[in-house]
C-alpha cells in the first residue's frame, strides 16, 4: 500500500502505523500488503 502524505505531520502519522518513507521522497510511504494482512489476522473477530 502506498500513502502520499500531504505534509511532514501526516507522514509522521503514517510512520507510527509502520509505513516506511521512500528514500527519495519522505512524504511517500509504503507498507507491504502482507504486513497489513498479518496485522488484521491478529484482530479478534
C-alpha positions in Angstrom: 0.0 0.0 0.0 1.3 3.5 -0.9 0.4 6.7 1.0 1.2 10.1 -0.3 1.3 12.3 2.8 0.4 15.9 2.4 3.0 17.2 4.9 5.5 16.0 7.5 2.9 15.8 10.2 0.8 13.4 8.0 4.0 11.4 7.2 4.7 11.0 10.9 1.1 9.8 11.4 1.6 7.0 8.8 5.1 6.2 10.2 3.6 5.5 13.6 1.4 2.9 11.7 4.6 1.2 10.4 4.6 2.7 7.0 8.1 3.3 5.7 9.2 6.5 3.8 10.9 6.2 0.5 14.5 7.4 0.4 13.9 9.9 -2.4 10.6 11.2 -1.2 9.9 11.1 2.6 6.3 12.1 2.0 5.7 8.9 0.0 5.4 6.0 2.4 4.8 2.3 1.8 3.7 -0.8 3.7 3.5 -4.3 2.2 0.0 -5.7 1.9 1.4 -8.9 3.5 2.2 -6.9 6.7 -1.2 -5.3 6.7 -2.9 -8.7 6.3 -0.8 -10.1 9.2 -1.9 -7.3 11.4 -5.6 -7.8 10.5 -5.3 -11.5 11.3 -4.3 -10.5 14.9 -7.5 -8.5 15.5 -10.2 -10.6 17.2 -13.3 -11.0 15.1 
